[in-house]
């Protein structure tokens, strides 16, 4: 079973250089990669800078992705909020928000969605976690431990497919080592994603655990991907193993 995932900090659909609000440009960038699942950060709702749009629905409608989840992280002065969103071709059967905010720091969270992925007569439950972590190294480590301790993650069968992605703000490239003892796997050299016009930092990442393999991880290289946000998108092709009789999916 093949699945294409894309994670991207969309910067509220505002260009990283031209500062122009253009959700269609964002949607066109996403559509180019033919994703099955999107893990998006900095997604606005009801904010003046983005015309008051509920961006998860604007993008979902433009892309034809009917299964959606959005939770806010930050209240915006003047009204509205922004947060994380998951959009999927496959049904989202359950979703929740995991608060990983650290005292005195900006509110942060991990959006969790349980998807039922089906190919032909084969289907699997896949747990998706969309993260937007903090700016300080100590803060990120605390937040990842909060994620690892959260329900239902700590009770998920180790064979069940789990995908973690997002804007981890991983300035020093150390968070993969923090996740590895929990069974997560990534790539040895993550693509640089920030800033979009001349990437120097690998702030964004995708990791997998359980009956799923990360076959390929690429950075968006189109002209739209260079201009539509201040981050580049990451595109992952993963292979999910067929359901095995020795374990059950889920928590």
C-alpha positions, -999 to 999 in steps of 0.1 A, spaced: 0 0 0 15 33 -11 8 67 4 21 101 -5 23 126 24 32 163 23 41 185 52 44 222 49 43 254 69 21 274 46 27 307 63 -10 315 62 -9 313 24 13 345 24 44 345 1 77 345 18 92 372 -4 63 391 -20 41 390 12 10 384 -10 -20 365 2 -28 339 -24 -45 307 -13 -47 295 -50 -9 297 -53 -7 275 -22 -32 251 -35 -15 249 -69 18 241 -51 2 213 -32 -17 199 -62 15 196 -82 27 168 -59 -6 147 -59 -6 141 -22 -29 117 -4 -24 134 30 -14 169 39 1 180 73 -1 218 72 10 244 98 1 281 103 -33 277 88 -56 307 95 -92 310 104 -111 343 107 -80 365 104 -80 399 86 -47 393 68 -63 363 50 -97 378 43 -113 360 72 -110 327 53 -112 294 70 -82 282 51 -85 244 58 -118 246 39 -105 269 12 -76 246 4 -96 215 9 -122 226 -16 -96 237 -42 -78 204 -38 -109 182 -36 -99 168 -2 -131 163 18 -116 148 50 -102 176 71 -92 185 107 -81 218 120 -73 230 156 -61 265 166 -29 272 184 -26 309 186 -51 338 189 -43 366 165 -46 403 176 -76 418 159 -95 384 158 -91 349 145 -66 322 151 -41 300 133 -31 264 139 -25 230 124 -45 211 97 -47 176 83 -64 170 50 -68 135 35 -82 116 6 -90 88 31 -115 90 59 -104 106 91 -123 85 117 -110 103 148 -91 134 156 -78 153 186 -54 181 196 -25 175 219 -14 206 238 24 207 241 27 243 252 55 252 276 50 278 302 59 314 291 63 302 255 39 306 225 11 280 225 20 249 205 2 216 197 3 183 179 -27 175 158 -36 138 158 -58 121 132 -66 85 127 -71 76 91 -84 44 75 -64 39 44 -78 14 18 -63 0 -14 -84 -26 -31 -95 -51 -5 -67 -42 20 -71 -14 46 -50 -2 75 -54 22 103 -27 49 102 -21 74 130 -10 108 117 6 134 140 11 170 127 36 190 148 46 227 151 72 229 178 88 258 196 118 279 189 141 270 218 159 237 219 150 228 255 113 236 246 113 212 216 127 184 237 100 190 264 73 191 237 85 158 221 84 141 255 49 154 261 39 139 227 55 106 236 37 105 269 3 115 254 -28 95 249 -33 75 228 2 74 215 18 57 245 -7 28 241 -5 24 203 7 -11 192 43 -8 180 33 -24 147 6 1 139 16 26 112 24 60 127 36 90 107 49 122 125 56 153 104 56 190 106 76 221 113 98 209 141 120 240 141 149 215 143 177 240 140 204 216 152 191 185 135 190 166 168 153 157 172 156 125 152 179 111 178 153 120 205 126 101 186 146 70 177 144 52 211 106 54 206 109 34 174 108 62 148 128 62 116 137 89 93 164 98 67 200 104 75 202 137 58 170 157 59 163 182 30 168 218 39 135 237 39 140 272 54 141 299 41 122 289 10 141 311 -14 175 298 -3 171 269 22 198 266 48 180 248 77 162 214 79 134 227 101 107 204 87 108 166 89 88 134 86 93 102 107 76 68 106 71 40 131 55 5 128 45 -13 96 54 16 74 86 24 55 98 58 44 108 51 8 115 86 -4 117 121 10 121 152 -12 119 189 -10 96 209 -32 116 225 -60 90 242 -83 90 279 -86 57 280 -67 73 260 -39 100 286 -37 77 316 -34 43 305 -19 56 304 17 87 310 38 92 272 41 96 246 13 72 216 14 85 181 22 70 152 1 73 117 14 64 84 -3 57 57 22 48 20 19 24 5 44 26 -32 50 -6 -52 47 -24 -60 79 -7 -89 97 -25 -114 119 -1 -112 148 -14 -78 160 -43 -54 159 -43 -19 145 -50 10 168 -44 17 205 
